[in-house]
Amino acid sequence: GMAAHLAGAVAAQTARPVIGVPMGGGLMGGLDALLSTVQMPPGVPVLTTAIGKAGATNAALAAVQILAVGDEALAGRFAAYKKQMADKVLANDARLQQSGLEKYEKK
């Protein structure tokens, strides 16, 4: 279902990091799930991401960052990934600046 209590229930039972990803949908578009995930009592930390697919992507990246704390090779690969993402944004911006919005949207 769309219940958002699972992350808190797991966090209460483990000393490991728990990442909650609120699901979109329902009457509030996922806002209710977001609020349920972030409103944990003291001692039950849940790392919380954005709602939906973007949140799931960021949860995976956060997990990599956590693992990279003790793994220099992984940290290096993650840094390279972030640079690749930044380079892509800069390339898209340059293309937009050069071609203008109308031509950019057609590609």
CORDA-V132353 format. One record per pair of residues at least 6 apart in sequence whose C-alpha atoms are under 7 Angstrom apart, sorted by the first residue. I is the first residue (numbers start at 1). J is the second residue. If there is no record, write none. Layout:
# CORDA-V132353
i->I j->J
i->I j->J
This chain:
# CORDA-V132353
i->2 j->23
i->4 j->22
i->4 j->33
i->4 j->36
i->4 j->37
i->5 j->36
i->5 j->37
i->7 j->18
i->7 j->19
i->7 j->20
i->7 j->46
i->8 j->37
i->8 j->40
i->8 j->44
i->8 j->46
i->11 j->18
i->11 j->44
i->11 j->45
i->11 j->46
i->12 j->44
i->18 j->46
i->18 j->47
i->19 j->46
i->19 j->47
i->19 j->48
i->19 j->59
i->20 j->37
i->20 j->46
i->20 j->47
i->20 j->48
i->20 j->49
i->21 j->48
i->21 j->49
i->21 j->50
i->21 j->51
i->21 j->52
i->21 j->55
i->21 j->56
i->22 j->30
i->22 j->33
i->22 j->34
i->22 j->37
i->22 j->50
i->22 j->51
i->22 j->52
i->23 j->30
i->23 j->33
i->23 j->51
i->23 j->52
i->24 j->30
i->24 j->51
i->24 j->52
i->30 j->51
i->34 j->51
i->37 j->48
i->38 j->46
i->38 j->48
i->49 j->55
i->49 j->58
i->49 j->59
i->68 j->74
i->68 j->75
i->96 j->104
